[in-house]
Amino acid sequence: MPPSGIRTRISNRLRTLIDRVKYGQNPMFRTVSIETSSYCNRTCGTCPVSQHPRGKKYLSEELYVKIVGELARIRYAGEVYLHGYNEPLCDSSLPDKVRLARKLLPRARILFFSNGDYLTLALLRELVSSGLDELRVMMYDGKIHAHIEAILGQASDRERSVLQVHVTSGFIGNRGGNLEQVVAPGPLLADCYLPSQQLAIYYDGTVPVCCNDYHGAVAMGNVEETPIMEIWNNEGFRAVRSMLKQRQRDRISVCKGCNFLGAAHDFRYLTAEEMRAFNSKVVAKSGVGT
């Protein structure tokens, strides 16, 4: 294992110990994503929204308050992502949502990813003053758009530290097999940390098994009906974690075609060829799959 992998594994063990002390249990989610709406103004080929748009529906204010209130009661201090498969800046109440999260979760890190199309300097300043820690603009087309460059040029040092621009291309995640850009040759013979460290909440309150489960095919519950911690510790989540620990992705519908390698020390999306190579190494080493 490379040195970075060793460091990551040590860090995860330390965080596991901290979770036991802080929350009285393990596993415990370290990130929460709250999808504030169902709408995105783009139809990128790297996102299921391009094939299965969901219209424009919003997470109700009452449900958002309930979610943040429940996180406050357990003194949650991890990351809160205010996005899912939506474009968060389409929600005009987003600064208010940031403000409430900052007030009730003073130790949490509040952030979201955006395509940046609706961003203005005035909106950036309002979000920063509301308590946002990071606004990450993802440029999957490989270039910084002119209006983002203009905002960066006028922003203060503090505002530039919050506005993080990531220019990239070639995203190959197949979102639990929902996209055809990488067709899995078979289930990965690997565990995945996502159902043990991440809590995703969709605009209608659905809690999917992980963020790659776009359709909520393996739903763990709904926060409108059930408290967050009851969902997190329920039989369904425990069963999924157990199956993944035994490398039995073939038993979970949304996991069997997923190309995300979710090892604690190695997390990335794999090409079909990389999936074959990974499985071959596992079989050669342990006999799994023979």
LINFENLIN-V311187 format. One record per residue. PHI is phi in degrees with one decimal (none if undefined). Layout:
phi
PHI
PHI
//
This chain:
phi
none
-65.2
-51.9
-63.1
-66.2
-63.3
-61.1
-63.3
-64.7
-63.0
-61.5
-65.7
-64.4
-65.1
-66.9
-62.5
-63.8
-62.3
-60.5
-62.0
-71.7
-75.4
-111.4
74.9
-162.3
-155.2
-75.3
-139.1
-65.1
-109.0
-132.5
-127.1
-108.9
-117.1
-82.4
-79.6
-156.6
-99.5
-100.5
-132.4
-78.0
-109.9
-131.0
-73.2
-66.4
-90.8
-134.8
-61.0
-58.2
-65.2
-103.2
-135.7
-63.1
-115.8
75.8
-122.5
-128.4
-121.7
-62.9
-67.8
-60.8
-63.5
-70.5
-61.4
-61.2
-62.4
-62.2
-65.3
-63.3
-66.5
-64.6
-64.4
-66.4
-97.2
55.5
-61.2
-132.9
-93.1
-97.3
-119.5
-97.2
-94.6
-160.3
-141.2
-97.3
-104.1
-99.1
-60.9
-73.2
-75.3
-93.8
-66.3
-91.0
-57.2
-58.2
-66.2
-65.9
-62.1
-60.5
-66.7
-61.8
-64.5
-67.7
-87.8
-125.5
-62.5
-99.4
-80.0
-101.3
-108.5
-156.9
-160.3
-99.6
-149.5
-83.8
82.0
-62.3
-98.3
-78.1
-127.4
-62.7
-63.5
-67.4
-57.8
-65.2
-66.4
-66.7
-63.4
-68.1
-77.8
114.3
-68.1
-90.3
-154.4
-119.3
-99.8
-88.2
-99.3
-107.0
-74.6
-90.4
84.1
-150.7
-84.4
-73.6
-59.6
-72.2
-72.3
-60.6
-65.5
-64.4
-60.2
-68.7
-101.9
-74.4
-76.3
-59.1
-62.3
-66.5
-69.3
-70.9
-82.0
-83.0
-108.2
-106.1
-113.0
-98.8
-150.9
-157.6
80.4
-62.2
-117.9
-63.4
-99.6
52.1
65.2
83.8
-79.0
-119.0
-95.5
-66.2
-133.2
-92.7
-65.4
-73.8
164.9
-62.3
-65.5
-88.3
-149.2
-72.6
-148.4
-80.7
-55.0
-69.3
-104.7
-130.9
-128.8
-117.2
-107.5
-127.5
-86.2
-57.9
-98.0
92.5
-63.2
-108.1
-77.3
-64.1
-165.3
-67.1
-81.4
-86.8
-57.1
-87.6
63.7
-63.1
-117.3
-78.7
-94.9
154.4
-137.9
-69.7
-71.7
-105.8
-134.0
-58.2
-54.1
-68.5
-66.9
-64.6
-59.6
-101.9
-76.3
-62.1
-62.3
-63.1
-63.0
-65.5
-61.4
-61.9
-64.7
-64.2
-66.3
-60.1
-93.9
60.9
-105.4
-62.9
-63.9
-90.3
-120.5
-54.6
-80.2
-92.6
-65.0
-106.9
-80.4
-105.2
-89.5
-90.3
-105.0
-73.0
-59.7
-107.6
-153.0
-123.5
-168.9
-89.7
-109.8
-74.4
-60.0
-65.7
-65.3
-64.4
-60.9
-64.3
-62.0
-62.7
-62.1
-65.7
-63.6
-63.3
-63.7
-81.2
-123.2
84.0
-62.5
91.2
-91.8
//
